[in-house]
Amino acid sequence: MARDYSAHGLAGCVRLRTARTTGTKVGVYNAEQAGMDDGDGALPWVTVCEAHGALINHETLALAKYHAVMPQDWCGSCQEAL
């Protein structure tokens, strides 16, 4: 059985932090537990810009955490804000 993630009371949430580069909240989630998976489980982890709703899926939890540090690399609204 997979670990049940629910940081900050959010289903599937592994962590929720403020990105230093943009000042926005960014969450890392287990996609299936958070209801953000595509149904086939191919990319089980997702990084979400909580301020703008942008998300990017990943093959590993390590990649999801890595992308959480710099949301301006994958969130168009964060890119425009900088």
C-alpha positions as CSV (number, residue, x, y, z in Angstrom):
1,M,0.0,0.0,0.0
2,A,1.3,3.5,-0.9
3,R,1.9,6.1,1.8
4,D,-1.1,8.4,2.4
5,Y,-0.1,12.0,2.0
6,S,-2.1,14.8,3.5
7,A,0.2,17.7,4.6
8,H,-1.7,20.8,5.6
9,G,-4.9,18.9,5.5
10,L,-4.8,18.6,1.7
11,A,-5.5,15.3,0.0
12,G,-2.3,14.0,-1.6
13,C,-0.2,16.9,-0.4
14,V,3.5,16.0,0.3
15,R,4.5,19.6,1.0
16,L,3.3,23.2,0.6
17,R,5.9,25.9,0.6
18,T,6.4,29.5,-0.5
19,A,8.9,29.8,-3.4
20,R,11.6,32.3,-2.6
21,T,11.9,33.4,-6.3
22,T,8.2,34.3,-6.8
23,G,6.7,34.5,-3.3
24,T,3.9,32.2,-4.4
25,K,2.8,29.0,-2.6
26,V,3.8,25.8,-4.5
27,G,2.5,22.4,-3.6
28,V,3.9,18.9,-4.3
29,Y,1.3,16.2,-4.5
30,N,0.7,12.5,-5.1
31,A,-1.4,12.9,-8.3
32,E,-3.7,10.0,-7.7
33,Q,-4.4,10.9,-4.0
34,A,-5.1,14.5,-4.9
35,G,-7.4,13.6,-7.9
36,M,-5.0,15.2,-10.4
37,D,-3.9,12.0,-12.2
38,D,-4.7,11.2,-15.8
39,G,-6.1,7.8,-14.9
40,D,-3.2,5.6,-16.0
41,G,-0.8,6.5,-13.3
42,A,2.0,7.2,-15.7
43,L,3.1,10.4,-14.0
44,P,2.3,9.9,-10.3
45,W,3.7,13.2,-8.9
46,V,2.5,16.8,-9.6
47,T,3.8,20.2,-8.7
48,V,1.2,23.0,-8.5
49,C,1.5,26.8,-8.4
50,E,-1.3,27.3,-5.8
51,A,-1.6,31.0,-6.8
52,H,-2.2,30.5,-10.5
53,G,-3.4,26.9,-10.8
54,A,-0.6,25.8,-13.1
55,L,0.7,22.3,-12.7
56,I,3.3,20.0,-14.1
57,N,3.5,16.2,-13.7
58,H,6.6,14.2,-12.9
59,E,7.8,10.6,-12.9
60,T,9.5,10.9,-9.5
61,L,8.9,12.7,-6.2
62,A,12.4,14.1,-6.4
63,L,11.6,15.8,-9.7
64,A,8.4,17.2,-8.3
65,K,10.3,18.7,-5.3
66,Y,13.0,20.1,-7.6
67,H,10.5,22.0,-9.8
68,A,8.7,23.4,-6.8
69,V,11.7,25.7,-6.0
70,M,11.4,27.6,-9.3
71,P,7.8,27.9,-10.4
72,Q,8.7,30.6,-12.9
73,D,10.2,27.8,-15.1
74,W,6.8,26.2,-15.7
75,C,4.1,28.6,-14.6
76,G,3.4,31.2,-17.2
77,S,1.8,33.6,-14.7
78,C,4.9,33.5,-12.4
79,Q,7.1,34.1,-15.5
80,E,5.0,37.2,-16.3
81,A,5.1,38.5,-12.7
82,L,8.9,38.5,-12.7
